[in-house]
Amino acid sequence: MRTAIIYISKHGTTEKVAKLIAEKQKHKDITLLDLRSITKPLIESYDRVIIGGSIHAGMIQKRIKSFCEDNLDLLLKKEIGLFICCMMKEKQNEQFENAFPQKLRDHCKVKGCFGGEFVFEKMNFLEKLIVKKVAQTDISISQIDYEAINLFVDEFWKNKKN
Ligand SMILES: Cc1cc2nc3c(=O)[nH]c(=O)nc-3n(C[C@H](O)[C@H](O)[C@H](O)COP(=O)(O)O)c2cc1C
């Protein structure tokens, strides 16, 4: 059984989470696919697909959204896990709902909202301005929900040997 973890990350947090998920199941056949460089992954060759992105101004990356829409029929034949990284905990459910098509959300085996990070060193001027204004902070912070990641991984591979 092969698993693809398909993701996009702006400042590295979603990538960190994707790698952590793969690391936690390192004896399994898992391929990490960054959708910025591999624009058309061959999902036919995977049995399970995990898709993750991050939220900026309320939205997941456009490429994640269109990837899900364009490949919906194929994805509905796979075991699916969906996750987002975001900092507004009070909005995470709404942002998750907006991020993925309803059919895919209904079909997916596991959903995750894994918190996120503000990495000021990687932000451009405008991003710094927005975060300072909206989140009232000008220092880097990490609020990754490692517990939620563990639960996601346990549930996704529950009773699976490979
Ligand atoms: C410019 C900017 C806008 C953001 N907007 C939102 C938002 O609307 N909602 C939210 O929950 N988090 C928001 N975030 C937090 C990101 O989702 C968080 O930084 C996440 O960890 C980014 O992951 P990435 O580095 O993988 O892209 C924003 C972050 C930045 C820098």
The ligand as an SDF file (V2000), in Angstrom:
LIG
                    3D

 31 33  0  0  0  0  0  0  0  0999 V2000
    0.1890   36.9780    5.7800 C   0  0  0  0  0  0  0  0  0  0  0  0
   -0.4010   35.8840    6.6220 C   0  0  0  0  0  0  0  0  0  0  0  0
   -1.7780   35.7020    6.6540 C   0  0  0  0  0  0  0  0  0  0  0  0
   -2.3410   34.6770    7.4320 C   0  0  0  0  0  0  0  0  0  0  0  0
   -3.6970   34.5390    7.4630 N   0  0  0  0  0  0  0  0  0  0  0  0
   -4.2360   33.5770    8.2610 C   0  0  0  0  0  0  0  0  0  0  0  0
   -5.6510   33.4190    8.3220 C   0  0  0  0  0  0  0  0  0  0  0  0
   -6.4280   34.0840    7.6340 O   0  0  0  0  0  0  0  0  0  0  0  0
   -6.1390   32.4760    9.1670 N   0  0  0  0  0  0  0  0  0  0  0  0
   -5.3360   31.6880    9.9490 C   0  0  0  0  0  0  0  0  0  0  0  0
   -5.8490   30.8690   10.7010 O   0  0  0  0  0  0  0  0  0  0  0  0
   -3.9870   31.8000    9.8790 N   0  0  0  0  0  0  0  0  0  0  0  0
   -3.4240   32.7120    9.0570 C   0  0  0  0  0  0  0  0  0  0  0  0
   -2.0670   32.8230    8.9600 N   0  0  0  0  0  0  0  0  0  0  0  0
   -1.2150   31.8780    9.6950 C   0  0  0  0  0  0  0  0  0  0  0  0
   -0.6760   30.7650    8.7840 C   0  0  0  0  0  0  0  0  0  0  0  0
   -1.7010   29.8720    8.4470 O   0  0  0  0  0  0  0  0  0  0  0  0
    0.4560   30.0660    9.5310 C   0  0  0  0  0  0  0  0  0  0  0  0
    1.5320   30.9690    9.5580 O   0  0  0  0  0  0  0  0  0  0  0  0
    0.8780   28.7430    8.9370 C   0  0  0  0  0  0  0  0  0  0  0  0
    1.7010   28.0780    9.8650 O   0  0  0  0  0  0  0  0  0  0  0  0
    1.6100   28.9060    7.6240 C   0  0  0  0  0  0  0  0  0  0  0  0
    2.0490   27.6590    7.1710 O   0  0  0  0  0  0  0  0  0  0  0  0
    3.0900   27.5220    5.9580 P   0  0  0  0  0  0  0  0  0  0  0  0
    4.4090   28.0770    6.4250 O   0  0  0  0  0  0  0  0  0  0  0  0
    3.1730   26.0680    5.6960 O   0  0  0  0  0  0  0  0  0  0  0  0
    2.5150   28.2620    4.8090 O   0  0  0  0  0  0  0  0  0  0  0  0
   -1.4950   33.8270    8.1860 C   0  0  0  0  0  0  0  0  0  0  0  0
   -0.1020   33.9920    8.1120 C   0  0  0  0  0  0  0  0  0  0  0  0
    0.4580   35.0040    7.3480 C   0  0  0  0  0  0  0  0  0  0  0  0
    1.9530   35.1560    7.2990 C   0  0  0  0  0  0  0  0  0  0  0  0
  1  2  1  0
  2  3  1  0
  2 30  2  0
  3  4  2  0
  4  5  1  0
  4 28  1  0
  5  6  2  0
  6  7  1  0
  6 13  1  0
  7  8  2  0
  7  9  1  0
  9 10  1  0
 10 11  2  0
 10 12  1  0
 12 13  2  0
 13 14  1  0
 14 15  1  0
 14 28  1  0
 15 16  1  0
 16 17  1  0
 16 18  1  0
 18 19  1  0
 18 20  1  0
 20 21  1  0
 20 22  1  0
 22 23  1  0
 23 24  1  0
 24 25  2  0
 24 26  1  0
 24 27  1  0
 28 29  2  0
 29 30  1  0
 30 31  1  0
M  END
$$$$
